[in-house]
């Protein structure tokens, strides 16, 4: 009986038809996703998808500017403006060169424009998000052949096929999850974990495992009338934290096991063994984070300015790697030659460049993501595996990846997703694949005003 009730969940704002303009917007969203992995050179390297997105800005603003400035995103815009102000002050204080000032300011300005455009185009519209991610998946796989990089030639899985393949499998996982075929969905995640372990791509192992335990009913809500998971918000958050910590510990154990059991190639094994000397294997090999943190603490309020240079910190990085016997990752030779202060982190680099205001922005974004994670576990949206994977991966990137190139548009779409989760503007399983029109009632953008997350059946 419980299953029958769940299958008859009613959705609000289901339209009888959609206008041509809404279908055109779907196609444009697909094209933007398809071209994001490809780059074009205009002053600097820009994702083609970002160029297409910004070209459509006048039309998007004309038809839906109010959607971009909804209530739960106003704080994001304010903190982003303060981050930009902090960077300008730091550049003036440190007498940063004009070229570096323009590059630093453009990073934040383009990030803000991406957020506004994506919020109008994709916000509160699960159908269009799905088209967008299908495009990104195809583009990511095609770009490895059509526009390969030196990194993808050297590491074809990690810097090549990994992201497109993982996203394709996770979309398949969402298909099973939306129909509550949890075993098949979980097998998709486990298969990705095994492949990443064998190719020694360690970070996805961590957040794929956490996705598995948080999204799938590893621990059932109830057995019969016996409540297993706590119903209160505080108790649920504590339970989620315990599950996440347990999954993180198991991920580290798995990486250590495949390293010492000889399931990976000799080069990867030597790299893991050298980096394990600095502690946890998943967190090892990231001395840039530590050095960047030292630079931020040396000037925590104002910062060092855009693209800050100081050979002192670069020499500290070399000394640390030598002392710990770490085999360094492939780096940027120009950054090394110029003595660019290392960071390899969204949050640390923002703090180094813009001071305390850059730090505050990313702390707030982490808090938003935390609320989004909780909402996924409560609402159980049809695209829950994809959303959880993206949110956990973004938290990792905030701490351990540089904020550049496709990261701007990636973090912008993540903010849109989190905002929709917080507002409960998502399609709940199992309807997303058969009834994606449930929230597509608007004339141009196909967005309904009502929540599509119904109350959970008792």
C-alpha positions as a Markdown table, in Angstrom:
| # | Residue | x | y | z |
|---|---|---|---|---|
| 1 | Unk | 0.0 | 0.0 | 0.0 |
| 2 | Unk | 2.8 | 2.4 | 0.8 |
| 3 | Unk | 4.3 | 1.9 | -2.6 |
| 4 | Unk | 0.9 | 2.5 | -4.3 |
| 5 | Unk | 0.5 | 5.8 | -2.4 |
| 6 | Unk | 3.9 | 7.0 | -3.4 |
| 7 | Unk | 3.3 | 6.4 | -7.1 |
| 8 | Unk | 0.2 | 8.6 | -7.0 |
| 9 | Unk | 2.0 | 11.7 | -5.7 |
| 10 | Unk | 0.4 | 14.7 | -7.4 |
| 11 | Unk | 2.5 | 17.6 | -8.7 |
| 12 | Unk | 1.4 | 21.2 | -9.0 |
| 13 | Unk | 1.4 | 23.5 | -12.0 |
| 14 | Unk | 1.4 | 20.7 | -14.6 |
| 15 | Unk | 0.8 | 22.4 | -17.9 |
| 16 | Unk | -1.2 | 21.1 | -20.8 |
| 17 | Unk | 1.4 | 22.3 | -23.4 |
| 18 | Unk | 4.6 | 24.3 | -23.6 |
| 19 | Unk | 5.3 | 27.2 | -25.9 |
| 20 | Unk | 7.9 | 27.0 | -28.6 |
| 21 | Unk | 10.1 | 29.5 | -26.7 |
| 22 | Unk | 10.4 | 27.1 | -23.8 |
| 23 | Unk | 11.6 | 24.3 | -26.1 |
| 24 | Unk | 14.1 | 26.8 | -27.6 |
| 25 | Unk | 15.4 | 27.6 | -24.2 |
| 26 | Unk | 15.8 | 23.9 | -23.5 |
| 27 | Unk | 17.9 | 23.5 | -26.7 |
| 28 | Unk | 20.0 | 26.5 | -25.8 |
| 29 | Unk | 20.7 | 25.1 | -22.3 |
| 30 | Unk | 21.8 | 21.8 | -24.0 |
| 31 | Unk | 24.1 | 23.8 | -26.3 |
| 32 | Unk | 25.7 | 25.7 | -23.5 |
| 33 | Unk | 26.4 | 22.5 | -21.6 |
| 34 | Unk | 27.7 | 20.8 | -24.7 |
| 35 | Unk | 30.3 | 23.6 | -25.4 |
| 36 | Unk | 31.4 | 24.3 | -21.8 |
| 37 | Unk | 34.3 | 21.8 | -22.0 |
| 38 | Unk | 35.7 | 23.5 | -25.1 |
| 39 | Unk | 37.8 | 26.7 | -24.9 |
| 40 | Unk | 38.3 | 29.7 | -27.1 |
| 41 | Unk | 41.0 | 32.3 | -26.7 |
| 42 | Unk | 39.8 | 35.9 | -26.2 |
| 43 | Unk | 42.4 | 37.9 | -24.2 |
| 44 | Unk | 42.5 | 34.7 | -22.0 |
| 45 | Unk | 41.0 | 31.2 | -22.4 |
| 46 | Unk | 37.2 | 31.1 | -22.0 |
| 47 | Unk | 34.8 | 28.2 | -22.1 |
| 48 | Unk | 32.7 | 28.4 | -25.3 |
| 49 | Unk | 29.6 | 27.6 | -23.3 |
| 50 | Unk | 30.3 | 30.7 | -21.1 |
| 51 | Unk | 30.5 | 32.9 | -24.2 |
| 52 | Unk | 27.2 | 31.5 | -25.4 |
| 53 | Unk | 25.6 | 32.1 | -22.0 |
| 54 | Unk | 26.8 | 35.7 | -21.8 |
| 55 | Unk | 25.7 | 36.4 | -25.3 |
| 56 | Unk | 22.2 | 35.6 | -24.3 |
| 57 | Unk | 22.3 | 37.8 | -21.2 |
| 58 | Unk | 20.3 | 40.7 | -22.7 |
| 59 | Unk | 17.4 | 38.4 | -23.6 |
| 60 | Unk | 17.6 | 36.5 | -20.3 |
| 61 | Unk | 17.5 | 39.7 | -18.3 |
| 62 | Unk | 14.7 | 41.1 | -20.3 |
| 63 | Unk | 12.4 | 38.1 | -19.7 |
| 64 | Unk | 13.4 | 37.0 | -16.2 |
| 65 | Unk | 15.6 | 39.3 | -14.2 |
| 66 | Unk | 13.4 | 38.9 | -11.1 |
| 67 | Unk | 14.2 | 35.2 | -11.0 |
| 68 | Unk | 17.9 | 35.9 | -10.7 |
| 69 | Unk | 17.5 | 38.1 | -7.6 |
| 70 | Unk | 15.3 | 35.9 | -5.5 |
| 71 | Unk | 15.4 | 36.2 | -1.8 |
| 72 | Unk | 17.7 | 33.3 | -0.9 |
| 73 | Unk | 20.4 | 34.5 | -3.4 |
| 74 | Unk | 20.6 | 38.1 | -2.3 |
| 75 | Unk | 23.2 | 37.3 | 0.4 |
| 76 | Unk | 25.3 | 35.6 | -2.2 |
| 77 | Unk | 25.3 | 38.6 | -4.5 |
| 78 | Unk | 26.1 | 41.0 | -1.6 |
| 79 | Unk | 29.0 | 38.8 | -0.4 |
| 80 | Unk | 30.3 | 38.5 | -4.0 |
| 81 | Unk | 30.2 | 42.3 | -4.3 |
| 82 | Unk | 32.1 | 42.6 | -1.0 |
| 83 | Unk | 34.6 | 40.0 | -2.3 |
| 84 | Unk | 35.2 | 42.1 | -5.4 |
| 85 | Unk | 35.6 | 45.2 | -3.2 |
| 86 | Unk | 38.1 | 43.4 | -1.0 |
| 87 | Unk | 40.1 | 42.5 | -4.1 |
| 88 | Unk | 40.1 | 46.1 | -5.4 |
| 89 | Unk | 41.3 | 47.4 | -2.0 |
| 90 | Unk | 44.0 | 44.7 | -1.9 |
| 91 | Unk | 45.2 | 45.5 | -5.4 |
| 92 | Unk | 45.4 | 49.2 | -4.6 |
| 93 | Unk | 47.2 | 48.6 | -1.3 |
| 94 | Unk | 49.7 | 46.2 | -2.9 |
| 95 | Unk | 50.1 | 48.2 | -6.1 |
| 96 | Unk | 49.2 | 45.3 | -8.3 |
| 97 | Unk | 49.8 | 45.6 | -12.0 |
| 98 | Unk | 47.0 | 46.7 | -14.2 |
| 99 | Unk | 46.9 | 43.4 | -16.1 |
| 100 | Unk | 46.7 | 41.3 | -12.9 |
| 101 | Unk | 44.0 | 43.6 | -11.5 |
| 102 | Unk | 41.9 | 43.1 | -14.6 |
| 103 | Unk | 42.3 | 39.4 | -14.5 |
| 104 | Unk | 41.5 | 39.2 | -10.9 |
| 105 | Unk | 38.4 | 41.4 | -11.2 |
| 106 | Unk | 37.2 | 39.6 | -14.3 |
| 107 | Unk | 37.2 | 36.2 | -12.4 |
| 108 | Unk | 34.6 | 37.5 | -10.0 |
| 109 | Unk | 32.6 | 39.6 | -12.4 |
| 110 | Unk | 32.3 | 36.7 | -14.9 |
| 111 | Unk | 31.3 | 34.4 | -12.0 |
| 112 | Unk | 28.5 | 36.8 | -11.0 |
| 113 | Unk | 27.3 | 37.1 | -14.6 |
| 114 | Unk | 27.3 | 33.3 | -15.0 |
| 115 | Unk | 25.2 | 33.0 | -11.8 |
| 116 | Unk | 22.6 | 35.6 | -12.9 |
| 117 | Unk | 22.2 | 34.0 | -16.4 |
| 118 | Unk | 22.0 | 30.4 | -15.1 |
| 119 | Unk | 19.6 | 31.3 | -12.4 |
| 120 | Unk | 17.2 | 32.8 | -15.0 |
| 121 | Unk | 17.7 | 30.0 | -17.6 |
| 122 | Unk | 17.9 | 26.9 | -15.3 |
| 123 | Unk | 16.5 | 28.0 | -11.9 |
| 124 | Unk | 13.4 | 26.1 | -10.8 |
| 125 | Unk | 13.4 | 24.0 | -14.0 |
| 126 | Unk | 14.4 | 20.4 | -13.6 |
| 127 | Unk | 13.8 | 19.6 | -17.3 |
| 128 | Unk | 16.3 | 22.2 | -18.4 |
| 129 | Unk | 18.8 | 21.2 | -15.9 |
| 130 | Unk | 18.7 | 17.7 | -17.2 |
| 131 | Unk | 19.2 | 18.9 | -20.8 |
| 132 | Unk | 22.1 | 21.0 | -19.6 |
| 133 | Unk | 23.9 | 18.1 | -17.8 |
| 134 | Unk | 23.3 | 15.8 | -20.8 |
| 135 | Unk | 25.1 | 18.4 | -22.9 |
| 136 | Unk | 27.9 | 18.7 | -20.4 |
| 137 | Unk | 28.4 | 15.0 | -20.4 |
| 138 | Unk | 28.6 | 14.7 | -24.2 |
| 139 | Unk | 30.8 | 17.7 | -24.5 |
| 140 | Unk | 33.2 | 16.5 | -21.8 |
| 141 | Unk | 33.7 | 13.1 | -23.5 |
| 142 | Unk | 34.0 | 14.7 | -27.0 |
| 143 | Unk | 36.5 | 17.4 | -25.9 |
| 144 | Unk | 39.1 | 14.7 | -24.9 |
| 145 | Unk | 39.3 | 13.8 | -28.6 |
| 146 | Unk | 38.5 | 17.1 | -30.3 |
| 147 | Unk | 40.5 | 19.4 | -28.0 |
| 148 | Unk | 42.9 | 17.4 | -25.9 |
| 149 | Unk | 45.2 | 19.0 | -23.4 |
| 150 | Unk | 48.8 | 18.1 | -22.3 |
| 151 | Unk | 47.3 | 17.0 | -19.0 |
| 152 | Unk | 44.8 | 14.7 | -20.7 |
| 153 | Unk | 47.5 | 13.2 | -22.8 |
| 154 | Unk | 49.6 | 12.5 | -19.7 |
| 155 | Unk | 46.7 | 11.3 | -17.5 |
| 156 | Unk | 43.9 | 10.3 | -19.8 |
| 157 | Unk | 41.5 | 9.2 | -17.1 |
| 158 | Unk | 42.0 | 11.9 | -14.4 |
| 159 | Unk | 42.2 | 14.9 | -16.8 |
| 160 | Unk | 40.4 | 13.3 | -19.7 |
| 161 | Unk | 37.6 | 10.8 | -19.7 |
| 162 | Unk | 36.9 | 10.7 | -15.9 |
| 163 | Unk | 34.4 | 13.6 | -15.5 |
| 164 | Unk | 32.3 | 12.9 | -18.6 |
| 165 | Unk | 32.2 | 9.2 | -17.8 |
| 166 | Unk | 31.3 | 9.7 | -14.2 |
| 167 | Unk | 28.5 | 12.2 | -15.0 |
| 168 | Unk | 27.1 | 9.8 | -17.7 |
| 169 | Unk | 27.0 | 7.0 | -15.2 |
| 170 | Unk | 25.5 | 9.2 | -12.4 |
| 171 | Unk | 22.7 | 10.3 | -14.8 |
| 172 | Unk | 22.0 | 6.6 | -15.4 |
| 173 | Unk | 22.1 | 6.2 | -11.6 |
| 174 | Unk | 19.4 | 9.0 | -11.4 |
| 175 | Unk | 17.2 | 7.1 | -13.8 |
| 176 | Unk | 17.2 | 4.1 | -11.5 |
| 177 | Unk | 16.9 | 6.2 | -8.4 |
| 178 | Unk | 13.9 | 8.1 | -9.7 |
| 179 | Unk | 12.1 | 4.7 | -10.0 |
| 180 | Unk | 13.4 | 3.6 | -6.6 |
| 181 | Unk | 15.4 | 0.8 | -8.1 |
| 182 | Unk | 18.1 | 1.5 | -5.5 |
| 183 | Unk | 20.2 | -1.7 | -6.1 |
| 184 | Unk | 20.9 | -0.8 | -9.7 |
| 185 | Unk | 21.6 | 2.8 | -8.8 |
| 186 | Unk | 24.0 | 1.8 | -6.1 |
| 187 | Unk | 25.8 | -0.6 | -8.4 |
| 188 | Unk | 26.5 | 2.4 | -10.8 |
| 189 | Unk | 28.1 | 4.3 | -7.9 |
| 190 | Unk | 30.1 | 1.3 | -6.8 |
| 191 | Unk | 31.4 | 0.7 | -10.3 |
| 192 | Unk | 32.7 | 4.3 | -10.5 |
| 193 | Unk | 34.4 | 3.9 | -7.1 |
| 194 | Unk | 36.2 | 0.7 | -8.4 |
| 195 | Unk | 37.3 | 2.4 | -11.6 |
| 196 | Unk | 38.6 | 5.5 | -9.8 |
| 197 | Unk | 40.5 | 3.3 | -7.4 |
| 198 | Unk | 42.2 | 1.4 | -10.2 |
| 199 | Unk | 43.2 | 4.6 | -12.0 |
| 200 | Unk | 44.3 | 6.2 | -8.7 |
| 201 | Unk | 41.9 | 9.1 | -9.0 |
| 202 | Unk | 41.5 | 9.4 | -5.2 |
| 203 | Unk | 39.2 | 12.4 | -4.5 |
| 204 | Unk | 36.1 | 11.0 | -6.4 |
| 205 | Unk | 36.4 | 7.9 | -4.3 |
| 206 | Unk | 35.7 | 10.0 | -1.2 |
| 207 | Unk | 32.6 | 11.9 | -2.3 |
| 208 | Unk | 31.2 | 9.0 | -4.3 |
| 209 | Unk | 31.2 | 6.9 | -1.2 |
| 210 | Unk | 29.6 | 9.7 | 0.8 |
| 211 | Unk | 27.0 | 10.1 | -1.9 |
| 212 | Unk | 26.3 | 6.4 | -1.7 |
| 213 | Unk | 25.6 | 6.4 | 2.0 |
| 214 | Unk | 23.7 | 9.7 | 2.1 |
| 215 | Unk | 21.4 | 9.2 | -0.9 |
| 216 | Unk | 20.7 | 5.5 | -0.9 |
| 217 | Unk | 18.8 | 3.8 | 1.9 |
| 218 | Unk | 21.8 | 2.1 | 3.3 |
| 219 | Unk | 20.1 | 2.5 | 6.7 |
| 220 | Unk | 16.3 | 2.4 | 6.2 |
| 221 | Unk | 14.1 | 5.2 | 7.5 |
| 222 | Unk | 11.9 | 2.6 | 9.3 |
| 223 | Unk | 11.3 | -1.1 | 9.5 |
| 224 | Unk | 7.6 | -1.6 | 9.9 |
| 225 | Unk | 6.5 | 0.7 | 12.6 |
| 226 | Unk | 10.0 | 1.0 | 14.1 |
| 227 | Unk | 11.6 | 4.3 | 13.3 |
| 228 | Unk | 15.3 | 3.7 | 12.5 |
| 229 | Unk | 16.6 | 7.1 | 11.4 |
| 230 | Unk | 15.7 | 10.0 | 13.7 |
| 231 | Unk | 13.0 | 12.4 | 12.6 |
| 232 | Unk | 14.2 | 15.6 | 14.3 |
| 233 | Unk | 16.4 | 17.9 | 12.2 |
| 234 | Unk | 19.3 | 18.1 | 14.7 |
| 235 | Unk | 19.4 | 14.3 | 15.2 |
| 236 | Unk | 19.2 | 13.8 | 11.4 |
| 237 | Unk | 22.1 | 16.2 | 10.8 |
| 238 | Unk | 24.2 | 14.4 | 13.4 |
| 239 | Unk | 23.4 | 11.0 | 11.8 |
| 240 | Unk | 24.4 | 12.3 | 8.4 |
| 241 | Unk | 27.7 | 13.6 | 9.8 |
| 242 | Unk | 28.5 | 10.2 | 11.3 |
| 243 | Unk | 27.7 | 8.4 | 8.1 |
| 244 | Unk | 29.8 | 10.9 | 6.1 |
| 245 | Unk | 32.8 | 10.5 | 8.5 |
| 246 | Unk | 32.5 | 6.7 | 8.3 |
| 247 | Unk | 32.4 | 6.8 | 4.5 |
| 248 | Unk | 35.4 | 9.1 | 4.4 |
| 249 | Unk | 37.4 | 6.7 | 6.7 |
| 250 | Unk | 36.4 | 3.7 | 4.5 |
| 251 | Unk | 37.5 | 5.6 | 1.4 |
| 252 | Unk | 40.9 | 6.2 | 2.9 |
| 253 | Unk | 41.1 | 2.5 | 3.8 |
| 254 | Unk | 40.2 | 1.5 | 0.2 |
| 255 | Unk | 42.9 | 3.8 | -1.3 |
| 256 | Unk | 45.5 | 2.4 | 1.1 |
| 257 | Unk | 44.4 | -1.1 | 0.3 |
| 258 | Unk | 44.8 | -0.9 | -3.5 |
| 259 | Unk | 48.1 | 0.9 | -3.1 |
| 260 | Unk | 49.7 | -1.8 | -1.0 |
| 261 | Unk | 48.0 | -4.7 | -2.7 |
| 262 | Unk | 49.5 | -3.7 | -6.0 |
| 263 | Unk | 46.3 | -3.1 | -8.0 |
| 264 | Unk | 47.6 | 0.2 | -9.4 |
| 265 | Unk | 50.6 | 0.9 | -11.6 |
| 266 | Unk | 54.1 | 1.4 | -10.2 |
| 267 | Unk | 54.2 | 5.1 | -10.7 |
| 268 | Unk | 50.9 | 5.6 | -8.9 |
| 269 | Unk | 52.0 | 3.3 | -6.1 |
| 270 | Unk | 55.2 | 5.3 | -5.6 |
| 271 | Unk | 53.3 | 8.6 | -5.6 |
| 272 | Unk | 50.8 | 7.3 | -3.0 |
| 273 | Unk | 53.5 | 6.0 | -0.8 |
| 274 | Unk | 55.4 | 9.2 | -0.9 |
| 275 | Unk | 52.3 | 11.3 | -0.2 |
| 276 | Unk | 51.2 | 9.1 | 2.6 |
| 277 | Unk | 54.2 | 10.3 | 4.6 |
| 278 | Unk | 52.3 | 13.6 | 5.1 |
| 279 | Unk | 49.3 | 11.9 | 6.6 |
| 280 | Unk | 46.0 | 10.7 | 5.1 |
| 281 | Unk | 46.4 | 9.4 | 1.6 |
| 282 | Unk | 43.3 | 11.3 | 0.4 |
| 283 | Unk | 44.5 | 14.6 | 1.9 |
| 284 | Unk | 48.2 | 14.0 | 1.2 |
| 285 | Unk | 50.1 | 15.7 | -1.6 |
| 286 | Unk | 48.5 | 19.1 | -1.2 |
| 287 | Unk | 51.2 | 21.2 | 0.4 |
| 288 | Unk | 50.0 | 24.2 | -1.8 |
| 289 | Unk | 47.0 | 24.5 | 0.5 |
| 290 | Unk | 49.3 | 24.7 | 3.6 |
| 291 | Unk | 51.6 | 27.3 | 2.1 |
| 292 | Unk | 48.7 | 29.3 | 0.7 |
| 293 | Unk | 47.2 | 29.3 | 4.2 |
| 294 | Unk | 50.4 | 30.7 | 5.7 |
| 295 | Unk | 50.4 | 33.5 | 3.1 |
| 296 | Unk | 46.8 | 34.3 | 4.0 |
| 297 | Unk | 47.6 | 34.4 | 7.7 |
| 298 | Unk | 50.5 | 36.8 | 6.9 |
| 299 | Unk | 48.0 | 39.3 | 5.6 |
| 300 | Unk | 44.5 | 38.1 | 6.7 |
| 301 | Unk | 42.5 | 41.3 | 6.4 |
| 302 | Unk | 43.6 | 43.1 | 3.2 |
| 303 | Unk | 45.3 | 40.3 | 1.3 |
| 304 | Unk | 48.2 | 40.2 | -1.2 |
| 305 | Unk | 46.2 | 41.3 | -4.3 |
| 306 | Unk | 45.2 | 39.6 | -7.6 |
| 307 | Unk | 47.6 | 36.9 | -8.8 |
| 308 | Unk | 49.9 | 37.7 | -5.9 |
| 309 | Unk | 53.6 | 36.9 | -6.5 |
| 310 | Unk | 56.2 | 36.2 | -3.8 |
| 311 | Unk | 59.1 | 33.8 | -4.3 |
| 312 | Unk | 59.3 | 33.3 | -0.5 |
| 313 | Unk | 56.2 | 31.2 | -0.5 |
| 314 | Unk | 57.2 | 29.3 | -3.6 |
| 315 | Unk | 60.5 | 28.4 | -2.0 |
| 316 | Unk | 58.6 | 27.3 | 1.2 |
| 317 | Unk | 56.6 | 25.0 | -1.0 |
| 318 | Unk | 59.7 | 23.4 | -2.5 |
| 319 | Unk | 61.2 | 23.0 | 0.9 |
| 320 | Unk | 58.1 | 21.3 | 2.2 |
| 321 | Unk | 57.9 | 18.9 | -0.7 |
| 322 | Unk | 61.6 | 17.9 | -0.3 |
| 323 | Unk | 61.2 | 17.4 | 3.5 |
| 324 | Unk | 58.1 | 15.2 | 3.0 |
| 325 | Unk | 59.4 | 13.4 | 0.0 |
| 326 | Unk | 56.3 | 14.3 | -1.9 |
| 327 | Unk | 56.2 | 13.8 | -5.7 |
| 328 | Unk | 54.6 | 17.0 | -6.9 |
| 329 | Unk | 51.5 | 17.1 | -9.1 |
| 330 | Unk | 51.8 | 18.5 | -12.6 |
| 331 | Unk | 51.9 | 22.3 | -12.1 |
| 332 | Unk | 51.7 | 25.5 | -14.0 |
| 333 | Unk | 55.2 | 26.3 | -15.3 |
| 334 | Unk | 54.4 | 30.0 | -15.7 |
| 335 | Unk | 53.1 | 30.3 | -12.1 |
| 336 | Unk | 56.3 | 28.6 | -10.9 |
| 337 | Unk | 58.5 | 30.9 | -12.9 |
| 338 | Unk | 56.7 | 34.0 | -11.7 |
| 339 | Unk | 56.6 | 32.9 | -8.0 |
| 340 | Unk | 52.8 | 32.9 | -7.9 |
| 341 | Unk | 51.8 | 32.3 | -4.3 |
| 342 | Unk | 50.5 | 28.7 | -4.3 |
| 343 | Unk | 47.0 | 27.9 | -3.1 |
| 344 | Unk | 45.4 | 25.4 | -5.4 |
| 345 | Unk | 42.2 | 26.1 | -3.5 |
| 346 | Unk | 39.1 | 28.4 | -4.0 |
| 347 | Unk | 38.9 | 29.5 | -0.5 |
| 348 | Unk | 42.6 | 29.9 | 0.3 |
| 349 | Unk | 43.3 | 31.7 | -3.0 |
| 350 | Unk | 40.4 | 34.1 | -2.4 |
| 351 | Unk | 41.7 | 34.8 | 1.1 |
| 352 | Unk | 45.3 | 35.3 | -0.2 |
| 353 | Unk | 44.2 | 37.7 | -2.9 |
| 354 | Unk | 41.2 | 39.6 | -1.4 |
| 355 | Unk | 41.7 | 39.2 | 2.3 |
| 356 | Unk | 38.9 | 38.5 | 4.8 |
| 357 | Unk | 36.1 | 39.4 | 2.4 |
| 358 | Unk | 37.1 | 36.6 | 0.0 |
| 359 | Unk | 37.2 | 34.1 | 2.8 |
| 360 | Unk | 33.7 | 35.1 | 4.0 |
| 361 | Unk | 32.1 | 34.5 | 0.6 |
| 362 | Unk | 33.3 | 30.9 | 0.4 |
| 363 | Unk | 32.5 | 30.1 | 4.0 |
| 364 | Unk | 28.9 | 31.2 | 3.3 |
| 365 | Unk | 28.8 | 29.1 | 0.2 |
| 366 | Unk | 29.9 | 26.0 | 2.2 |
| 367 | Unk | 27.1 | 26.8 | 4.6 |
| 368 | Unk | 24.6 | 26.9 | 1.7 |
| 369 | Unk | 25.9 | 23.6 | 0.4 |
| 370 | Unk | 25.5 | 22.0 | 3.8 |
| 371 | Unk | 21.8 | 23.1 | 3.8 |
| 372 | Unk | 21.4 | 21.7 | 0.3 |
| 373 | Unk | 22.9 | 18.3 | 1.4 |
| 374 | Unk | 20.4 | 18.1 | 4.2 |
| 375 | Unk | 17.5 | 19.0 | 1.8 |
| 376 | Unk | 18.5 | 16.2 | -0.6 |
| 377 | Unk | 18.3 | 13.6 | 2.2 |
| 378 | Unk | 14.9 | 14.9 | 3.2 |
| 379 | Unk | 13.2 | 15.7 | -0.1 |
| 380 | Unk | 14.8 | 12.8 | -2.1 |
| 381 | Unk | 14.6 | 14.6 | -5.5 |
| 382 | Unk | 14.8 | 12.5 | -8.6 |
| 383 | Unk | 18.2 | 13.8 | -9.4 |
| 384 | Unk | 19.5 | 13.3 | -5.9 |
| 385 | Unk | 22.6 | 11.3 | -6.8 |
| 386 | Unk | 23.7 | 14.0 | -9.3 |
| 387 | Unk | 23.0 | 16.8 | -6.9 |
| 388 | Unk | 24.8 | 15.1 | -3.9 |
| 389 | Unk | 27.8 | 14.2 | -6.1 |
| 390 | Unk | 28.1 | 17.8 | -7.3 |
| 391 | Unk | 27.7 | 19.4 | -3.9 |
| 392 | Unk | 30.3 | 17.1 | -2.2 |
| 393 | Unk | 32.7 | 17.5 | -5.2 |
| 394 | Unk | 32.3 | 21.3 | -4.9 |
| 395 | Unk | 33.2 | 21.3 | -1.2 |
| 396 | Unk | 36.3 | 19.4 | -2.2 |
| 397 | Unk | 37.1 | 21.9 | -4.9 |
| 398 | Unk | 36.6 | 24.8 | -2.6 |
| 399 | Unk | 39.4 | 23.5 | -0.4 |
| 400 | Unk | 41.7 | 21.7 | -2.9 |
| 401 | Unk | 41.2 | 23.0 | -6.5 |
| 402 | Unk | 42.0 | 26.3 | -8.2 |
| 403 | Unk | 39.0 | 28.5 | -9.1 |
| 404 | Unk | 39.5 | 28.9 | -12.9 |
| 405 | Unk | 38.2 | 28.2 | -16.3 |
| 406 | Unk | 35.0 | 25.9 | -16.1 |
| 407 | Unk | 34.9 | 26.2 | -12.3 |
| 408 | Unk | 33.2 | 29.6 | -12.5 |
| 409 | Unk | 30.2 | 28.2 | -14.4 |
| 410 | Unk | 30.3 | 24.9 | -12.5 |
| 411 | Unk | 30.0 | 26.7 | -9.1 |
| 412 | Unk | 27.4 | 29.0 | -10.5 |
| 413 | Unk | 25.1 | 26.1 | -11.5 |
| 414 | Unk | 25.7 | 24.5 | -8.2 |
| 415 | Unk | 24.5 | 27.7 | -6.4 |
| 416 | Unk | 21.3 | 27.6 | -8.5 |
| 417 | Unk | 20.8 | 23.9 | -7.6 |
| 418 | Unk | 21.3 | 24.6 | -3.9 |
| 419 | Unk | 18.9 | 27.6 | -4.0 |
| 420 | Unk | 16.2 | 25.4 | -5.6 |
| 421 | Unk | 16.7 | 22.7 | -3.0 |
| 422 | Unk | 16.4 | 25.2 | -0.2 |
| 423 | Unk | 13.2 | 26.6 | -1.8 |
| 424 | Unk | 12.0 | 23.0 | -2.4 |
| 425 | Unk | 11.6 | 23.7 | -6.2 |
| 426 | Unk | 12.6 | 20.2 | -7.3 |
| 427 | Unk | 10.9 | 17.2 | -8.8 |
| 428 | Unk | 10.6 | 14.3 | -6.3 |
| 429 | Unk | 11.2 | 10.8 | -7.5 |
| 430 | Unk | 9.9 | 8.9 | -9.4 |
| 431 | Unk | 8.4 | 11.6 | -11.7 |
| 432 | Unk | 11.4 | 13.3 | -13.3 |
| 433 | Unk | 11.8 | 11.2 | -16.4 |
| 434 | Unk | 8.1 | 10.8 | -17.2 |
| 435 | Unk | 6.7 | 14.1 | -16.0 |
| 436 | Unk | 9.4 | 16.6 | -16.4 |
| 437 | Unk | 6.8 | 19.1 | -17.4 |
| 438 | Unk | 5.5 | 19.3 | -13.9 |
| 439 | Unk | 7.2 | 22.7 | -13.2 |
| 440 | Unk | 7.3 | 24.0 | -16.7 |
| 441 | Unk | 4.3 | 26.3 | -16.8 |
| 442 | Unk | 6.0 | 29.6 | -17.7 |
| 443 | Unk | 5.7 | 31.2 | -21.1 |
| 444 | Unk | 9.3 | 31.7 | -22.0 |
| 445 | Unk | 11.4 | 29.9 | -19.4 |
| 446 | Unk | 8.9 | 27.2 | -18.5 |
| 447 | Unk | 9.0 | 27.8 | -14.7 |
| 448 | Unk | 6.1 | 27.4 | -12.4 |
| 449 | Unk | 5.7 | 29.4 | -9.2 |
| 450 | Unk | 4.6 | 26.5 | -7.0 |
| 451 | Unk | 6.8 | 24.0 | -5.2 |
| 452 | Unk | 7.0 | 20.6 | -6.8 |
| 453 | Unk | 8.2 | 18.9 | -3.6 |
| 454 | Unk | 5.0 | 17.5 | -2.1 |
| 455 | Unk | 4.8 | 16.5 | 1.5 |
| 456 | Unk | 6.3 | 13.2 | 2.3 |
| 457 | Unk | 3.7 | 10.4 | 2.5 |
| 458 | Unk | 3.0 | 9.1 | 6.0 |
